[in-house]
Amino acid sequence: MNRDRVAVVEVERDVGAAVNRAVELIGGLRLKGGERVVIKPNVCNSKNPYGMVLTDFRVVEAVIDMVRVKTSRVLVVESDNISGSAEKRMSESGLLGKLRKWGVEFLNLSGDEAEAHEVAGVEIRLPRTVLDADCFINLPKIKTCGHTLVTLSIKNLFGILQRARKNKLHRHLDEVLPYLAKVVRHSLIVVDGITAMEGNGPVIGTPKDLGVIVAGVNPVAVDAICTGLMGFDPAEVKHLARAHEMGLGEISLDAIEAVEDDWRRLSQVFERPYSLKASLKSLRSIGKVYLSPR
């Protein structure tokens, strides 16, 4: 059986070059031309202190440039969450202005036609734009998360749900997240690990200079390698372990074909959420996110 391939590329100076190299190593972007491409970055908040909260805009731009070689039908998406409407976060973060400059459309998935699914006894609503995309590209960021230990490509799918108060689903994450990994068809995943986050993520952690781009197609394998880069065992991430049990991908790091730079050499030990050290270090981030002017 062929192993899932995941590329890990060190970022030297040129982020775009690292993104292109990572995608090339996994076989390139397989577009014939004219497809409708849907791109989901992580824009979970309006603020991005230290560059550690949101997907780096240089990564977003590099992927858009790559896609537009083959098609002009590009759509960037987000949905409402507890911190505000998708439009508000996109505008205040500065990404909406960038998209307008680049001539790229934005869609708030919270207003999209949706399909109801039941998982773990609760209903979730999945936007048709994502489910029906010719090509879905996931652009997560490497961060820790209080609810799931890590937030990577599978957790970034949580941001497509049509529910502003997504925190009501937190107790069901270990069932909902693997389900999303199953029903959302990925064409490409490019992970921003340039300035990552450790500690009390996904918003008020502390920055961690990791300096990598990770790319792949299988979200389970990609997230397993990223978890290894963070110094954690993928088997202890419950939604990853569950996704593996469902046959969605490999989490044994030796069973994944990791190419280009040695992820073991690049890995660091990330502070876990809510440790005493993490909580003390997060005080400065709390001020940056909740107290500082825009």
N, C-alpha and C positions, 0 to 999 in steps of 0.2 A: 504494500500500500504506500502511495506517495505521501511523504511528510509535508505538512504545511510549512511554507517558507515565510520567514519574517526577516526583514532587513533592519539592521541597526547601523545608523550612519552618524558619525561625529560631525557636529557643526563647527566649522572653523571660522570663516568670516561670512560666507554667503549662504543664507538660509535657503534661498531658492535652489541653489546648486545641490544642497544636501537633500532637499525634498525630491528633486528630480532624480538624483542618484538612487535614493531609497526605492522610489517607484520603479525605476529601471531594473533594479536587482530582483524584484519580484515578478518581472515579466511585463512591466509597463501598464499603461492605462488602455484597456482593451475596448476602445470605441471605434465603431466603423464610420461614424459621422452622422450628425443630425439627431442624436439621442437627447432625451430630456434628462438632464443631470441635476440631482438634488444633493446639496451639500449641507451637512449639519455640523457647525463648529460648536464649541462650548462657550456660550455667552450667558452664564448663569447669574451674572450680576452686572450692574452698570459700571462698577469700579474694578480696576485691575492693578492694585498696588504691587509694586516690584515686578510687574509682568507675570505674576504667578497664578492668577485666577482664570483668565480667559485664554482661549486659543490665540497664539501669537498671530497678529494680522498678516505678517510676512508669510506664514504658512498658508493662510487662507488665500492670499494673493497668488502664491506660487502654484497652488492646486487649480485655481480658477484659470490662470494663464495656460496651464497644461491642458485643461479641458477644452479651452476655446480654440485650440489648434484643430480640434475635431468637430466642435459644435458650438453654436451661439446660444443654445437653449439651456441656460444655467440658472439655477434658482437656489438661493441660500435661505435656510429655514431655521426657525426657533419657535418656541411656544411660551405662553404666559406662565409665570411661576409666582411663588409667594413674595418675591421681591419686586414684582411689577409686571406690566405688560411686556411682551416681546419687543414691541416697537420702542417702548421707553428704554429698555436695556440696550437695544441695538443703537439707538440714537445717542444716548448719553455716553456709551462706551466709545463712540466714534466709528464703529464698524459700518453703521448705516450710511454715513457720509462717504466712507471709502467705497462701498458698493455702488453708490450713485456715481462716483468718479470713474469707477471701472465699468459702468454700464451694465450692472448685474441686478436682477430683480431680487426682492426679499418677500417672503411670505410668512405671516404669523400662522402657524399650524393650528392655533386654537380656534380659528374661524374656518378651517378647511372642512370639506365633506369627510365624514369619519365612519369607521366600521367598529361596532361594539364587539369586544371579546371578553370572556370571563376567565379569570385566572385566580386561583386560590380563594374562590368564593366572592371575588369582587369584580366589578365591571371596569374595564379600561377601554378608552376610545382611541383608536389608531387612525391617524390621518391618511386619506387615500393617496395624497400626493407622495407620501413616503412609500406606501405599499405598492403603488403602481409605477414608481420611477423606473425608467430604463436603466439608470445607473444611480446608485445611492453611495455617497462618499461621506464617511464619518471622520471628523477632525477633532478628536478629544485632546485633553491635556493630561499629563502625568501629575496626579495629585493624590494625597491621602483623603479619606472620607470617614467621618465619625460613624456612619451607619454601615459601611461596607468595607472598611479598611482602605480600599483603593477606589478611585473613580477614573475609569479608562474608557475604552470604546463601548463596552456593554452598558456601563452606567450612563454614558452620554446619550444612549437611546431613551433613557428616562425622560429626557427633555423634549421628546416628540409627543408625549401624551397630552391629550386635551383635558387637562385638569390643572388649574392654577395652584391649588393647595395640594401639591403632590406629596407633602409631608404625611398626609393621611394614608398613603400607601407604604410608608417606610417599614411597617412591621411585616409587609408582604414582599419585600425586595428580593429575598432569596428565591422566590417563585416567579415574581414578575420579570425580573431581569433576564433569567435564562429563557423565558418565553419570548421576550422581545428579540433576543439573539437568534431565536429559532425562526420567527416570522418575518423579520426584516432582512431582506436580501442585500448583502454588502457586495459592492463592486471594488471598493478600495477603502482602506483605513490608513490615514497618515496621522501619527501621534506626535504632538508637540511636547518634547521633553527638553526644551532649551532651558527655560527657567521653570523648574517643577515646583511642587509644594509638598512640604512635610508637616506633620503635627495635626493641628485642629482644622483639617480641611472639611469641606471643599472651598471655603471662602476666607476664613481667618487663620489659616495656617501660617507657615513661614517659608520664605523662598529657599529653594535648593538648586544650585547651579549644576545641572546634569549634562547639558550640552549635546543632546542627541535628537535625532528624528528616527522614528520607528514606523515601518510600513508593512502592511500585509493585507490579506483578504479575509481570513478567518478570525472573527473577533475573539474567540476563546484563546487561540494560539497567540495572537498579538498581545492580549491582556496578560497572558501567562509570562511572556518575555518581559513585558513592562513591569510586572510584579517582581520578577527576579531582579530587574535593574534597581528596584527600590529596596532590595534586601529582604523581601518577604517570600515565603513559600506559597506558591499559587494554590496549593491544596487547602490552606487555611482561609482563603477567600470563599465564603460559602456559595455565592452565586456562580463563581467560576467552577467550583467543585461540582455543583449541581448541573451546570451546563455540560461538563465533561461526562457526567453520568447519563445525560440525555443523548450522548453521542454527537454533540455539536462541535467538539474539537478537543485537542490534546492540551493537557496542562503539565505533563511531565516535560521539564525543560530539555532533557536529553533526547526527547522524541520529536522535537521541533527543529526544523532546518533553519538555524539562525545564520545569516550571511553578512558579509562585509566586516564591520568592526566587532571585536569580541565583547559581547555584552557583559561577560563576567569581569573583564578588566574595567569596564566602565561603570559597573554597579556601585551603588553607595548604600549606606544604612540610613534609611529614613526614620525619623522620629514618629512613633505611633500616635494616633489621635488620643487626646485627653490624658496623656501622661502629665505628671507635674511639670516636667521640663517643657513639654509642648504648650501647656496652658500658660506658663509664664512667658514664653517666647511669643505667644499670640497676642499679648497685650498691645504691642505696637500696631499689629495688623488690625485689631479691633478699632483703634483710633483712625487708621487710614480708611477703613471701609465705612464705618458708621458715624464718625465725628468730623472728619475733614471735609471742607467744601470741595465741590467738583473741580 
